[in-house]
């Protein structure tokens, strides 16, 4: 544990809104999405331990420790009655933290969380080679992590299907904030691929634990699903609605799992209208 957990202050005044970022995407990648919230809220985002100096995957044997980190950060900063908004893994972490310390959260916004049904995780575990050979983990393990310059990185990602819906501005936000110049004059991933793979493995191996927490959520909750997501499957979406019937559930058409970067302003506007 670091003495002072690093965080990003996006600005604004009023009630605090905390954004918990997903695996492999630093919070500053989401500046366009978060900007409209600063008109009504003070927006902050803790940097998960994956971005802390000298942090190692071996120091995180249980993904739920990320929720403890978030609780520690709130206590360090004296934050209470926060609107907890999280995307993907960040939404899962926010859920667990809100159950462990309900006094810290007044409301939750959970966007396309990694809620995977136990039977799906069991099927993944039975794959040849086990969880480690699941395509998502293999892709993280083999991800290119260094570039000679950012323009070359941008050109590479511009051709990738996963970024096809990103505007150039959103893609530049990803490139500019995901890579940093190292001591050798090379642009290197800030979010190490070893961490990315480790967190995917944690969720594939132990993600069913989240279903123990969902029935205990007491805060008003806005649940958001991307209609073309490859993460929050229809069966899990339906199960979530049964477990948390008092929550508000909305599905957004023509977007995938990275909806906040695909259509940052429309998604922000949609969420803001519900927060009113």
Buried (B, 14 or more C-beta within 10 A) or exposed (E): EBEEBBBBEBBBEEBBBBBBBBBBBBBBBBBBBBBBBBEBBBBBBBBBBBBBEEBEBEEBEEBBBBBBBBBBBBEBBEBEEBBBBBBBBBBBBBBBBBBBBEEBBBBBBBBBBBBBBEEBBEEBEEEEEBBBEBEBBBBBBEBEBEBEEBEEBBEEBBEEEEBEBBBEEBBBBBBBBBBEEEEEEBBBBBBBBBBBBBBBBBBBBBBBBBBEBBEEBEBBBBBBBBEBBEBBBEEBBEBBEEBBEEBEBEBBEEBBBBBBBBBBEEBBEBBBEEBE
